[in-house]
Amino acid sequence: MKLYTLCLTFVYSLLVACSTANNVNVIAGPDTLVPLNQHGEHRGRYHNLYPGKKSYPISCENDCYPAHINVLCETEGEQCQYQEKQPNPKLDTNYTVRWLGHAGFMISTPNGQQVVFDPVKAQFDSPVALGFKLAGGIYRQPGDWLTSDELTHLDAVIYSHLHYDHFNKADIEEIGRQPRYLTPLGMADNFPSDGFNISEMAWYASTKIDDLTIHALPAHHFSSRVLVPFIYEDNDKDLWNGWLLEQNGSTLFFAGDTGYSKHFSDIQQKYGDIDVCLMPIASYYSEDNPNWYRYVHTTPEDALTAAQELNCKIMIPWGYGNSTWKMGDRTSHSALLRLLHMHKKMDSKIPLYILNEGESIKL
């Protein structure tokens, strides 16, 4: 037993010796917002700005998923491609947006910085990936990914929150220490210890990479990252963010995972109309608990309402697709079908640009 203990101590010492402490910088100040609960059972945990029962401006009630002439599928709502030739909106922002799948985006900024949002290459981190598969969950097809040259020249990797479908430690290890990592408050302790440069940011905090300004913004969601299902000791220990890029007077908004709330109007009032909006439209459906899913994920019509409140010049949806996990969705493209249906039904004036995984658009 003594020899066993000595061996464990030796292995642990080797691991510690081989690790390098991360450089963690917390960006929060008098003009930022740190939404911590101050009282009761959830004291010290983060919370949404507008909690409580929600009312929604519009809800699709019937025939929400009609087939669409431009969504060509192998089976009903599954394994689809959007095939309409869309006109380039020519906003003259000079942002290039490439969709990696699910919530992942590769962004080239007007002045050439390379930024990626919520990259997840394949399935969840182990052991959750195996547990999800054994429990009958969808084993995700990999989406698009970054080339070795793109990985080498990344300026920033930005995470909205630590849920497994938005944050994967194996991908961090592949991306490496070259870029700066931007996260919500509290999230740095989920990184491997390997000398990563991490900035944790409060809501309405800002930072710069050269002349690119990056704002951390509110979202309406929650956080947890557990190894054992239904044990949630870490619930809301870490914050959840949306993000805004600003350069040369042009803006790009990434909403992160979020439900609909007044925070969208708050963002527009603080930053003005948004040029490019990357908006989630999926994971809102559940027969067992429909109110909870919609509370923390926008339906397509909620996303359209939010885009209207942000006064987006163009909206690019995400969350559907052939590389989705279909968590809280009927099929891989049901959310897109509902979006196209509701965009017409609502007579929305917000232009849409629909991407398939791996496609890009310069705006």
Secondary structure, DSSP 8 states (H G I E B T S, - for coil): -HHHHHHHHHHHHHHHHH-B--EEEEE--TTSB--B--SSTTTTSB--SS-S----S----SS-----TTEEEEETTEEEEE---------S---EEEEEETTEEEEE-TTS-EEEES---SS--TTHHHHHHHTT-----------HHHHHT--EEE-S---TTT--HHHHHHH-SSSEEEEETT-GGGS-SB--EEEEE-BT-EEEETTEEEEEEE-S------SSTT--TTTTSS--EEEEEEETTEEEEE--S----THHHHHHHHH-S-SEEEEE--S---SS-HHHHHHHS--HHHHHHHHHHHT-SEEEEES-STT---TT-SSTTHHHHHHHHHHHHTT--S-B----TT-EEE-
